[in-house]
């Protein structure tokens, strides 16, 4: 159930939305305006984990108090939602240049270790709802730390293509290196408050710096996957028998630092991860058994392990 209470009328229940047959376990994030109206962003998670949607509801001080506005998918249109588990959502932090949130971030995890998770950022309009169409399509999809595609111009083709493009307008996506395990929590920190651009050079703060666009943020992402510390491609590089035993090596969860420099600036990229990904594991066929120094480094590195990933993470 999603409930709305009126703080000005002694907490009286103003409205409620019953759980639909395939939609419950909602996570509401309200965005209020001065007149008492606003928007609720709701990420739905269901018992059978077959839904990966983000819904918006209009909040009104008068009846009807809650009105459904729109729905966006946490996944690219070509993927089956039944293979993923909707996880977290977070509005962009307020800044001097953007006191009202103008983007919302979501994460979803793979249902199995060999299915990678996704991080998505959606554009919000001045009314707080999704931006769904304009003169172009802000849509790009990245895999791992390398993103393919920037801003794509809208095509005037048949109606079916236009419907799919409209669905993917105002969103950029990033495919994580692993499934995320049981936790892909995120936190955001605006780059304009740090005063640095993506190259690490100190700047004067604010917007317009080199490599930094409107709404640029640092992103902290937890990764509960047992393969997080083994590096991208672990699943595809491991044999079937090794994968059934939990994958190669003694991997554990980790934390990743990502960055996003705004729309059309190359998408989401990984900056660094902890523990450091291991390129080789003792016992791999391509490892040099005589390289004692490499083995020593791996043993030392193996002491740094994160046992699982939290659903709560903060940037300060």
C-alpha positions as CSV (number, residue, x, y, z in Angstrom):
1,X,0.0,0.0,0.0
2,X,1.0,3.6,-0.6
3,X,-0.5,6.0,1.9
4,X,-0.7,9.8,1.9
5,X,-1.3,11.6,5.2
6,X,-2.2,15.3,5.7
7,X,0.2,16.9,8.3
8,X,-2.1,20.0,8.4
9,X,-5.1,18.0,9.5
10,X,-3.7,16.0,12.4
11,X,-2.3,13.3,10.3
12,X,-5.6,12.2,8.8
13,X,-5.3,9.6,5.9
14,X,-6.0,11.6,2.8
15,X,-5.5,8.8,0.2
16,X,-4.1,5.3,-0.3
17,X,-3.2,3.2,-3.3
18,X,-3.8,-0.5,-2.9
19,X,-1.1,-2.9,-4.1
20,X,-1.9,-4.1,-7.6
21,X,-1.7,-7.8,-8.3
22,X,1.8,-7.5,-9.6
23,X,2.9,-4.3,-7.8
24,X,3.8,-3.9,-4.1
25,X,6.8,-3.4,-1.9
26,X,6.9,0.2,-3.1
27,X,9.6,2.8,-2.1
28,X,8.1,6.3,-2.3
29,X,10.2,9.4,-2.7
30,X,8.1,12.6,-2.4
31,X,8.9,16.0,-4.1
32,X,6.7,18.7,-2.6
33,X,5.9,22.2,-3.8
34,X,5.1,25.3,-1.8
35,X,1.3,25.0,-2.3
36,X,1.2,21.5,-0.8
37,X,1.1,19.7,-4.2
38,X,4.0,17.6,-5.5
39,X,5.2,14.4,-7.1
40,X,5.8,11.0,-5.6
41,X,8.4,8.8,-7.4
42,X,7.7,5.1,-6.5
43,X,9.9,2.2,-7.4
44,X,7.9,-1.0,-7.3
45,X,9.4,-4.4,-6.2
46,X,7.2,-7.5,-6.3
47,X,7.3,-10.9,-4.6
48,X,8.1,-12.7,-7.8
49,X,10.6,-9.9,-8.7
50,X,9.2,-9.6,-12.2
51,X,8.6,-5.8,-12.2
52,X,11.3,-3.2,-12.6
53,X,9.3,0.0,-12.9
54,X,9.5,3.6,-11.6
55,X,6.1,5.3,-11.2
56,X,5.2,8.9,-10.5
57,X,2.1,10.2,-8.7
58,X,0.7,13.7,-8.4
59,X,0.2,14.8,-4.8
60,X,-2.6,17.3,-4.4
61,X,-4.0,19.1,-1.2
62,X,-7.5,18.5,-2.6
63,X,-9.3,15.3,-3.8
64,X,-8.1,13.2,-5.5
65,X,-5.0,13.5,-3.4
66,X,-3.0,10.9,-5.4
67,X,-3.1,10.6,-9.2
68,X,-0.9,8.3,-11.2
69,X,1.0,10.1,-13.9
70,X,3.5,7.9,-15.6
71,X,5.7,4.8,-15.5
72,X,9.3,4.3,-16.7
73,X,11.3,1.0,-16.9
74,X,14.5,0.5,-14.9
75,X,15.8,-1.5,-17.9
76,X,16.4,-1.0,-21.6
77,X,13.3,-2.1,-23.7
78,X,15.1,-5.2,-25.1
79,X,15.6,-6.8,-21.7
80,X,13.2,-9.1,-19.7
81,X,12.3,-7.7,-16.3
82,X,11.9,-11.2,-14.9
83,X,15.7,-11.6,-14.9
84,X,16.3,-8.5,-12.7
85,X,15.5,-7.2,-9.2
86,X,14.6,-3.6,-8.8
87,X,16.7,-2.2,-6.0
88,X,17.1,1.5,-5.0
89,X,16.2,5.0,-6.2
90,X,17.6,8.5,-5.3
91,X,16.8,12.0,-6.4
92,X,19.7,14.3,-7.4
93,X,20.8,16.4,-4.4
94,X,19.8,20.1,-4.2
95,X,22.5,22.6,-5.2
96,X,22.6,26.4,-5.5
97,X,22.0,26.1,-9.3
98,X,19.4,23.3,-8.9
99,X,17.5,23.6,-5.6
100,X,14.7,21.3,-7.0
101,X,15.8,17.8,-8.1
102,X,16.1,17.6,-11.9
103,X,17.2,13.9,-12.2
104,X,16.3,10.7,-10.4
105,X,18.7,7.7,-10.2
106,X,17.7,4.0,-10.0
107,X,19.5,0.7,-9.7
108,X,18.5,-2.9,-10.4
109,X,20.3,-6.1,-9.8
110,X,20.6,-9.3,-11.8
111,X,18.5,-12.2,-10.5
112,X,21.5,-14.5,-11.0
113,X,25.3,-13.9,-10.8
114,X,25.7,-14.1,-14.6
115,X,23.1,-11.3,-15.2
116,X,24.6,-7.8,-14.8
117,X,22.8,-5.0,-13.0
118,X,21.9,-1.6,-14.3
119,X,22.1,2.0,-13.1
120,X,19.8,4.5,-14.8
121,X,19.4,8.3,-14.6
122,X,16.1,9.9,-15.7
123,X,15.5,13.5,-16.5
124,X,12.8,15.4,-14.6
125,X,10.9,18.4,-15.8
126,X,10.0,21.6,-13.9
127,X,6.8,19.9,-12.8
128,X,8.7,17.0,-11.2
129,X,7.5,14.4,-13.7
130,X,9.6,12.6,-16.3
131,X,10.7,14.4,-19.4
132,X,9.4,12.2,-22.2
133,X,9.9,14.0,-25.5
134,X,11.6,17.0,-27.0
135,X,13.7,17.9,-30.0
136,X,16.0,14.9,-29.4
137,X,16.4,11.7,-27.5
138,X,18.7,11.7,-24.5
139,X,19.4,8.0,-24.3
140,X,22.7,6.1,-24.1
141,X,23.7,2.8,-22.8
142,X,27.0,1.8,-21.3
143,X,28.5,-1.5,-20.4
144,X,31.0,-1.8,-17.5
145,X,33.2,1.2,-17.5
146,X,33.0,1.9,-21.2
147,X,29.9,3.6,-22.6
148,X,28.7,3.5,-26.2
149,X,26.7,6.4,-27.6
150,X,25.9,10.0,-26.6
151,X,22.9,12.1,-27.6
152,X,20.9,10.7,-30.5
153,X,18.6,12.8,-32.6
154,X,15.0,11.7,-32.7
155,X,14.0,9.8,-35.8
156,X,10.7,10.4,-37.6
157,X,9.9,6.8,-38.6
158,X,6.9,4.6,-38.2
159,X,4.6,4.8,-35.1
160,X,6.1,1.7,-33.4
161,X,9.7,3.0,-33.5
162,X,8.5,6.4,-32.2
163,X,6.8,4.8,-29.2
164,X,9.9,2.9,-28.3
165,X,12.1,6.1,-28.7
166,X,9.7,8.1,-26.6
167,X,9.9,5.5,-23.8
168,X,13.7,5.9,-23.8
169,X,13.8,9.7,-24.0
170,X,15.5,11.5,-21.1
171,X,17.4,8.5,-19.7
172,X,21.0,7.3,-19.7
173,X,21.9,3.8,-18.6
174,X,25.0,2.0,-17.3
175,X,25.4,-1.8,-17.1
176,X,27.3,-2.7,-14.0
177,X,30.3,-5.2,-14.3
178,X,28.5,-7.7,-12.0
179,X,25.0,-8.7,-10.9
180,X,25.3,-6.6,-7.8
181,X,24.4,-9.6,-5.6
182,X,21.8,-8.5,-3.0
183,X,22.7,-4.8,-2.8
184,X,23.3,-2.1,-5.4
185,X,22.7,0.9,-3.2
186,X,23.9,4.3,-4.4
187,X,24.5,7.8,-3.1
188,X,25.2,11.0,-5.0
189,X,27.4,14.0,-4.5
190,X,27.2,17.1,-6.9
191,X,30.5,17.9,-8.6
192,X,29.7,21.6,-8.4
193,X,30.0,21.4,-4.6
194,X,33.5,19.8,-4.9
195,X,34.8,22.2,-7.6
196,X,36.6,19.5,-9.6
197,X,36.1,18.2,-13.1
198,X,36.3,14.6,-14.2
199,X,40.0,14.8,-14.9
200,X,40.6,15.6,-11.2
201,X,41.9,19.2,-11.8
202,X,40.8,21.7,-9.3
203,X,38.3,24.3,-10.5
204,X,36.3,27.2,-9.3
205,X,33.2,25.2,-8.6
206,X,29.8,25.7,-10.2
207,X,28.9,24.6,-13.7
208,X,30.6,24.9,-17.0
209,X,34.0,23.5,-16.0
210,X,36.0,21.4,-18.5
211,X,34.4,18.0,-19.0
212,X,31.6,18.8,-16.6
213,X,28.0,19.4,-17.6
214,X,24.8,20.4,-15.9
215,X,24.0,18.1,-13.0
216,X,27.4,16.4,-12.9
217,X,27.7,14.0,-9.9
218,X,30.0,11.5,-8.2
219,X,28.2,8.2,-7.6
220,X,29.0,5.7,-4.8
221,X,27.7,2.2,-5.7
222,X,27.8,-0.9,-3.4
223,X,28.3,-4.3,-5.0
224,X,27.4,-7.3,-3.1
225,X,28.3,-9.8,-5.8
226,X,30.9,-12.4,-4.9
227,X,32.6,-11.5,-8.1
228,X,33.0,-7.8,-7.4
229,X,36.6,-8.0,-6.5
230,X,37.6,-10.3,-9.4
231,X,37.0,-7.7,-12.1
232,X,34.7,-7.4,-15.1
233,X,34.2,-10.5,-17.3
234,X,34.7,-13.0,-14.5
235,X,31.6,-15.0,-15.4
236,X,32.4,-15.3,-19.1
237,X,36.0,-16.2,-18.4
238,X,35.2,-18.9,-15.9
239,X,34.3,-22.4,-17.0
240,X,30.8,-23.8,-16.4
241,X,32.0,-26.0,-13.6
242,X,33.8,-23.1,-11.9
243,X,30.8,-20.9,-12.3
244,X,28.5,-23.5,-10.6
245,X,30.9,-23.5,-7.7
246,X,30.7,-19.8,-7.2
247,X,33.1,-18.5,-9.9
248,X,36.8,-18.1,-10.1
249,X,38.9,-17.3,-7.0
250,X,37.7,-16.1,-3.6
251,X,35.8,-12.9,-4.6
252,X,33.7,-10.8,-2.3
253,X,31.6,-7.7,-2.5
254,X,32.9,-4.2,-3.0
255,X,32.3,-0.5,-3.5
256,X,32.6,1.4,-6.8
257,X,33.0,5.1,-7.4
258,X,31.3,6.2,-10.7
259,X,30.9,9.7,-12.3
260,X,28.4,11.3,-14.5
261,X,29.1,14.7,-16.1
262,X,25.6,15.5,-17.4
263,X,23.6,14.7,-20.5
264,X,25.6,13.9,-23.6
265,X,28.9,13.9,-21.7
266,X,29.8,10.3,-22.2
267,X,27.4,8.7,-19.7
268,X,28.2,7.0,-16.5
269,X,31.8,5.7,-16.0
270,X,33.6,3.8,-13.3
271,X,36.5,5.8,-11.7
272,X,37.8,3.3,-9.1
273,X,36.6,0.3,-7.2
274,X,37.5,-1.3,-3.9
275,X,38.8,-4.0,-3.4
276,X,41.0,-3.6,-6.4
277,X,40.0,-6.0,-9.1
278,X,42.4,-8.9,-9.6
279,X,43.5,-9.6,-13.1
280,X,44.7,-13.1,-12.2
281,X,44.2,-15.6,-9.5
282,X,46.7,-18.2,-8.3
283,X,45.9,-21.4,-10.1
284,X,44.8,-19.7,-13.4
285,X,46.3,-21.4,-16.4
286,X,47.7,-18.1,-17.7
287,X,49.5,-17.3,-14.5
288,X,53.3,-17.6,-14.2
289,X,53.9,-20.2,-11.5
290,X,57.5,-18.9,-11.1
291,X,56.5,-15.3,-10.5
292,X,56.7,-15.4,-6.7
293,X,56.4,-11.6,-6.5
294,X,53.0,-11.6,-8.3
295,X,51.7,-14.4,-6.0
296,X,52.9,-12.4,-3.0
297,X,51.0,-9.3,-4.2
298,X,47.9,-11.4,-4.7
299,X,48.1,-12.8,-1.2
300,X,48.5,-9.3,0.2
301,X,45.6,-8.0,-1.9
302,X,43.5,-11.0,-0.9
303,X,43.5,-9.7,2.7
304,X,41.4,-6.8,1.7
305,X,37.9,-8.2,1.3
306,X,34.5,-6.8,1.8
307,X,32.0,-9.4,3.1
308,X,28.8,-8.4,1.3
309,X,27.4,-5.0,0.3
310,X,25.1,-2.8,2.3
311,X,21.8,-1.4,1.3
312,X,22.8,1.9,2.9
313,X,25.7,4.1,1.7
314,X,26.6,7.8,2.1
315,X,28.9,10.3,0.5
316,X,30.0,13.3,2.7
